[in-house]
Amino acid sequence: DSPAGRRLRRLLAGAAIVGAPLLFRLPVLKRYPLLRALEVAGGAALLVKFAEALRDWEPSAERRIVLDVPGSSG
């Protein structure tokens, strides 16, 4: 977690929060059934919620990645 990472997440989330409702208003995108279904299902609200979660997310430095590799028999 670095200041640059926090700043990037904050900027991306802010752009998504502002841009999501505008994106779903574009007439060009209403031609596609999937995007129309997303609009009906509240796609802009879901995208805003995701962006808020991204903005508020603080990764912990103590996360360990463990790869479980099967041993070779030989």
Phi and psi in degrees as a GROMACS rama.xvg file:
@    title "Ramachandran Plot"
@    xaxis  label "Phi"
@    yaxis  label "Psi"
@TYPE xy
-121.798  161.433  SER-2
-59.405  -35.774  PRO-3
-66.5606  -38.9972  ALA-4
-65.4261  -42.7704  GLY-5
-61.8364  -42.0489  ARG-6
-65.4979  -42.8999  ARG-7
-62.4036  -45.5826  LEU-8
-61.2205  -41.0891  ARG-9
-64.6508  -41.5612  ARG-10
-68.276  -45.0147  LEU-11
-62.3773  -42.692  LEU-12
-65.5694  -41.9765  ALA-13
-61.6087  -42.0241  GLY-14
-64.7997  -39.9233  ALA-15
-69.3494  -38.6304  ALA-16
-64.1815  -41.1178  ILE-17
-78.0875  -39.0177  VAL-18
-82.2755  -25.3006  GLY-19
-59.4586  -51.1716  ALA-20
-62.5629  -34.5072  PRO-21
-69.8881  -37.8282  LEU-22
-61.5593  -42.2196  LEU-23
-74.9837  -6.43578  PHE-24
-93.0375  -8.06112  ARG-25
-67.7585  126.292  LEU-26
-63.4509  -29.2325  PRO-27
-61.4272  -38.2306  VAL-28
-76.7037  -16.118  LEU-29
-74.9416  -7.04184  LYS-30
-73.3956  -23.3538  ARG-31
-94.6495  125.007  TYR-32
-59.2484  -37.7986  PRO-33
-63.6635  -43.1486  LEU-34
-69.5385  -33.3766  LEU-35
-65.1944  -40.5896  ARG-36
-64.3132  -39.8363  ALA-37
-62.6684  -38.7643  LEU-38
-64.9404  -42.4356  GLU-39
-64.3515  -37.7925  VAL-40
-79.1567  1.71689  ALA-41
84.1291  39.7321  GLY-42
-58.0908  -38.2089  GLY-43
-64.4721  -41.9809  ALA-44
-65.0896  -39.938  ALA-45
-65.0747  -40.6154  LEU-46
-65.3718  -38.4453  LEU-47
-65.305  -41.9619  VAL-48
-61.428  -42.2624  LYS-49
-62.2838  -42.8875  PHE-50
-65.0921  -38.3124  ALA-51
-64.7077  -39.9261  GLU-52
-64.8388  -39.6383  ALA-53
-63.3391  -41.9179  LEU-54
-64.019  -39.7404  ARG-55
-89.4726  -4.77847  ASP-56
-71.1499  132.059  TRP-57
-123.727  103.248  GLU-58
-68.2986  140.615  PRO-59
-89.7918  142.024  SER-60
-76.5091  -11.5482  ALA-61
-92.014  6.61677  GLU-62
-72.037  130.66  ARG-63
-109.147  143.083  ARG-64
-103.287  123.636  ILE-65
-116.738  124.513  VAL-66
-104.287  122.813  LEU-67
-96.7427  107.538  ASP-68
-110.539  127.363  VAL-69
-67.6751  141.719  PRO-70
-74.0662  156.175  GLY-71
-91.4553  138.864  SER-72
-98.7964  123.251  SER-73
